[in-house]
Structures are given as C-alpha cells and as structure tokens.
Amino acid sequence: DSGVTQTPKHLITATGQRVTLRCSPRSGDLSVYWYQQSLDQGLQFLIQYYNGEERAKGNILERFSAQQFPDLHSELNLSSLELGDSALYFCASSVGVGVGENIQYFGAGTRLSVL
Amino acid sequence: ILNVEQSPQSLHVQEGDSTNFTCSFPSSNFYALHWYRWETAKSPEALFVMTLNGDEKKKGRISATLNTKEGYSYLYIKGSQPEDSATYLCAPEGRGNKLTFGTGTQLKVEL
C-alpha cells in the first residue's frame, strides 16, 4: 500500500457527462500529480499541484481541470466526456519538489469507462 | 518534451537468468532519472532515483546505472525470479519535476 488513496476505483458514465476523481496523498506529501494511461499509451502526465498551487502542466485537455485543497487532497474534473477519455487515471504524491524529493508514490488508479 | 526510449519492449527469461534493460533519453534539460516497477493490476512502484553521471543504485538483486552525458541508464536484475515479472518504466525528470515515462520493458520470468 503506497499510502495514496484514489476514489472511486471504477467509474462508468456516458458521453457528454462530467465526473470528478479524488485523490488523497500520503501523509506529509505536499505535491500531487495526475496521469492518464490510455490503451496502448504510456503514462501521460496531466498536471501537478504543490501545496495548493498549480506547478506544472502536461498535455491536459481544456475539458479537464484539477485543484488541490487546503487539506492537500486533489480532485481531477473531466467534463464533456468523449469515448476517447476512457482510461486509467493515476494520482501520485511526493514529499516536495526538489530534485531527489520527487520520488512519486502512486495510487491504485481510477478506471474510467465512457460509453 | 523529452523523447524516452526503452529496450527491449519485452523479454522472457528463465528463473535464475540475469538480465538488463536500457533507457535512452535526451541529455539536455535533464535533472534526474527515475525507474519504476509496475506489476499487472497494481500501481507503479518507485525503484530508484538517480541524478549524477556515474550514479549507481542497488536494491536487493536489482541495480541501475546512469550516464547523463550520453543519455542512457541501465537496469540490471541478477538471478531473476518469477516475482520480478513486471513492466519496468524509466522516466527522466525535466524542468518543473515533470516525469516523462517510457513505454516500458515487460519482463516475464518463467520457471
């Protein structure tokens, strides 16, 4: 158990809908990362938050947004869902942002199926 | 964007064999190199983070080396066991702590 909690484990929804994925980082970790893994694709970095502030952005679609709350948990919001958004979404956390502090601990993931 | 290549894509070895994989990455804008182990139906698990040219890290039967000048890292597994079966991912860390994951080397260790 990595200490990173993601809910829900599975989510089935329809095109056009909006969903929220939730992540609780390991105790003491300030940095949260979101990744997407689609079929036949590697882990794609979406976005990173550090202590409540957005720190880095990857290839995140405009339909997707995220935030990190004062208690450090994070939510990833996916809207106007399309079939191609079906994927495994991982959250990871790390202690800080310095080089060497960035060992990332991954949650179990949320599997999103858009029908 | 960092272009990360891992080889081989997959590998089947017998129990007790030693094996190694390669991770190639652009050497510019490099801050650190991460290795992760990803078992089927589980989440990626960190193995090593290396930052300096010539770094070597070891964890049990698994070790890794780093060459930042030429942009490659090797992961070695000595005396492979069935429980080593997993996908091994490397990820160079660029500016802003961004990890760019390779597609991995899928290892299957057979009895």
Contacts between the chains, C-beta under 8 A, distances in Angstrom:
chain1	res1	chain2	res2	distance
A	2	B	43	6.5
A	2	B	45	7.4
A	31	B	97	7.3
A	33	B	99	7.8
A	42	B	89	7.6
A	42	B	101	4.9
A	42	B	102	6.5
A	42	B	103	4.5
A	42	B	104	6.9
A	43	B	44	7.3
A	43	B	89	7.2
A	43	B	91	7.9
A	43	B	101	4.2
A	44	B	101	7.9
A	45	B	98	5.8
A	45	B	99	6.3
A	45	B	100	7.1
A	45	B	101	7.8
A	48	B	96	7.4
A	48	B	97	6.4
A	48	B	98	7.5
A	55	B	96	6.4
A	55	B	97	7.1
A	56	B	96	3.9
A	56	B	97	6.2
A	56	B	98	5.3
A	58	B	98	6.7
A	90	B	43	6.5
A	90	B	44	7.5
A	92	B	44	7.9
A	94	B	97	7.8
A	97	B	97	5.3
A	99	B	31	5.1
A	99	B	32	5.3
A	99	B	51	5.8
A	99	B	93	7.0
A	100	B	32	6.9
A	100	B	49	6.3
A	100	B	51	6.3
A	102	B	32	6.9
A	102	B	34	7.8
A	102	B	49	7.1
A	102	B	93	6.1
A	102	B	97	4.9
A	102	B	99	7.7
A	103	B	34	7.4
A	103	B	46	4.8
A	103	B	49	5.5
A	104	B	34	7.6
A	104	B	46	6.5
A	104	B	99	6.9
A	105	B	46	6.9
A	106	B	43	3.9
A	106	B	44	4.8
A	106	B	45	7.3
A	107	B	43	6.2
A	108	B	42	7.6
A	108	B	43	5.3
A	109	B	43	6.0
